[in-house]
Amino acid sequence: MRYIEPHAHMVSRTTDDYRQMALSGCVAVSEPAFWAGFDRLSPDGFDAYFRQLTDFEPKRAAQYGIQHYTWLCLNPKEGEDRALGQKVLACIEKYLDRPNVVGIGEIGVNRVTQNELATFRDHVSFALERKQLILIHTPHLEDKYKGTRMIIDMLKNDPRVNPARVCIDHVEEHTVKLVLDGGFWAGMTLYPNSKCTPARAVDILDRFGSERLWMNSACDWGPSVPLNVPRTALEMRRRGWTAEAIDRVIFQNPVRFLSQCPKFKLPPA
């Protein structure tokens, strides 16, 4: 089995997790910028974080033969602070040419406030002006449908947006059709207690097919399982999916999306 982990917050994981992922067939990780567990009030904290994502983490992953890519942004949980958002975007500018930076993300909304939406628009414009891929976070629980609908409407109203270069993550049964019908890519996050369990993710694949869908574990500070992608692949196998069909979801699909960034290159098999 080979797979790509397209959304993993590895700064919150131990090096043992990299080893276990490599043993399970992981060949590449893409790590979106996210919340530190507390609100950062100064761009200095983001500068240090971006250096970690573009320097230290690639070296840590390389010890186990895993290529590390990253996304940069102000996370939606901190998007209420409009002034900070502008300062963080200015900070991101100097990191865009780093060899492992593939785009802007994960951006979006958390509590679906007007300030968060404005910060989201700023990030989208920043990404489009610099021809960057976009990775989007959708809110949790009762705000998920509302937030996803608003995000899609905003993107559709911007003629510069090419949906094929945007992945909207954390989809569930009630939002995946919205995303796919809009021409966007959809990401299913495999959590033990929320978002999608492996069984629910395979249900979604059985119902909607595998075109423009990927799976990820996120594996962040909370309850999460870094190996949930290969575990879900086993559930797919149990239900009769072929090896080729499984490979398409867990390897070929992430490659198709991420390869739109010329920096994303995998070594020959």
N, C-alpha and C positions, 0 to 999 in steps of 0.2 A: 504494500500500500504506500502511495505517495500522496502528500497533501500540502496545501498552503493554508496557514492560519492568517486570514486577511484582516483580523481585528483582535489584537491582543495587547493588553497594557502590561508589557513585560517589566516595566520599572517596579511594579508591585509584586513581582514573582522572584523566587530564588533561582539560582543557577541550576539547581537540580531539576527545575521544571523544563529548562532548555534541554537538558539531557534526556528526560523522559519523552519530550516531544520529538527529538531527533530519533530516538529508538522506535518511535511509533510511525516514522515516515515523514515528518515535517521537514520541508526543504527551504521554506521561506516564511517570514513573518512580516506583516505590516502593522505598525503600532500607531494608532491615532493619539494625538495629544488629548489629555483628559484632566479631570479634577484631581488635585493633590490631597484631597481629604479635608481641605480647609481653603477658604478664599484667599488668593494671593492679591495683595493690595498694591503691588508695585511691579513694573515691567522687569525689574531686576530678577525676581523669582522666575519669571518665564524665560529670561535669557539663560539662566543656569539650567533650567529644565530642557530647553532646546539643545543646549550643548550636550546634555546627557543623552538625548534621543539621537543625535547625529554623530556622536563620537564614542561614548562608552558602550551603549547598547549594541551597536554593530560588532564591536570587538568581543563582547560577551557571547553573542549568538554565534559568531564565527568559530569559537572554540569547539562547537558541536556540529559544524558544517551547515549551519542555518544562516541564510542571508536575511539581514534585517533591513526593512524599509520603514519609513515613518511619514506621518502627516503632522502638520503644524497648525495651531489655531489657539484662540481663547475658547475654552470649553463652555458650552451653554449654561452650566451652573453658575458661571461668573459673568454671563452676558448682560446682566442687569446694569453693570457699570459701563456706561457708554464711553466715558473718557479713557478708562483702562483699555477697552477694546481697541481704540485707535492707537494707543501706545504699543500694544502687543503686536498689532499689524505692522507697525514700523519696525519692531524688533524682528519679526519674521523675515522681513525683506532680505536681511544679510545671510539667512540660512537657506534660502530657496535653491541656491546652486550647489548645496551639499549633495554628494552622490547618492545618498539613500532617501532623499526627500521626494515623495511621489505626488504630494498634493496638499490641499487644505482640508482639515477635518480633525476630529469629528465636530462639525458645527451643527447648529439647529436651535431648538428651544427646550427649556426645562419646565418652567411653569406657564409658558405661553403668554408672556407679558409683552407690552408694546416695546419696551426697551430691549428685551431679548430678540424680538423680531427685527428691530433696527440693527442690532449688532450682527444678526444673521445676514441681513442684506449687505452690510459692509463687507463681511467675509466673502460672500458670493461674488460681489463686484471685484474684490481684491483678487480672487482666484481666476475669474474670467479674464480680467485685464492682463494676467500673467500666464494664461493658458494652462492652468493647473487643474488636475482632477479634483473632484469634490466628494467628500464622504460626510453623510448627514446622520446626526443623532435624532431619533424621535423620542418624545417623552414617554413616561411610564404610565401604566394603569389607565385611569379614567381619562387622562388628557391625551392618550396616544392617538385616537382617531382624529380628534379636533386638531392636534398639533400637526399630524401628518397631512391632513387636508389643507391646512393653512400653508404649510411648507410647499406642497405641490402647486397650489394656486399661485403662490409668489413666484415660483420658478417658471411656471407656464407663462406668466405675464412678462417675463424678461426674454425678449427675442434673442439674446445672446446665448442663452442656455441650450446646450446640446444634451438631452436626457441620457444619451449613451455614455456620457462622461461623468455621470452623477450616480453614486450608489446611496440609496436611502436605507439605513440600517435599522435593526431591531423591529423588523416587521413581524406581525402576528396574523392570525387567521382573518381578522377583521380589517387589516390594512394592506395586506400583500397585493390584493387585486388593484387597489388604488394606484400603487406604485408601478406595477407592471403595465397596467393600462396606459399610464402616462409615458411609457417608453424608458423609464428609469431602471437601473439595476436595484435589486432588493437583497438585503442581508438579513439572515436569520441568526439571532444570537442565542446560543444554547446555554441556558442557565438552569441550575437545579431547582430553584424556587420561583422563578419568574420568567418573563419573556417566553422562550420556547424550550421545552424539554426535547431530548432527542426524538421521542415518540411523536410529539406534536410537529416537529420539523419534518419528519418523514410523511406525516399526514398531509402537510402543506405541499410537499413535493408530489405526492400521489395525486393530489387534487389539481395543482396548477402547473405541473411539469417542472423542468429544470432550466428552462431558458431564462437567462439573466438573473439567476438566483445563486447566492453562495451561503455558506454556513461559517460561523465563527464562534469562539468561546468567550471572547472579551477578557476573561480571566483577570479580573481587577481586584480591588481591595476587599470586596464582599464575597459572599459564598459563590464560588465559581470553580470550574473544572477545566484546567488547561488542555486536557485530552478529550474534550467533548466532541471535537470534529471526528477523530477516528472512532470514538464510541458510537457516534451517530451513523458512521459508515457501516459499522457492524450491524446496527439495527436495519439499515437499508438492505444489507446482504440477507439478513434473516427473513425479510419480507419479499425476497426474490429479485431484487435489483441486480443487474449484471455488473461484472467488474468494470466494464467500459462505462456504463451509466453512472456508477459511483465515482469513477475517476473524473468524469465530466463535471460533476458537482463540486467535488472537494479539491480538484487540481486545475482542470482545464478552464472552468469558469473564472476563478480568480486570476488566472494567467491572462485570459482574454481582456478582462477589465483593466488590470494593472499595467498590461503591456501598452496601453494607450499613452503611458508615460515612458519616454525613451530610456529613462534611467533604469527601468525595471527589466533586468535580464537575469535569467537563470543559467547556470552552467549546463552543458550537454549532459543528458542522462547517462 
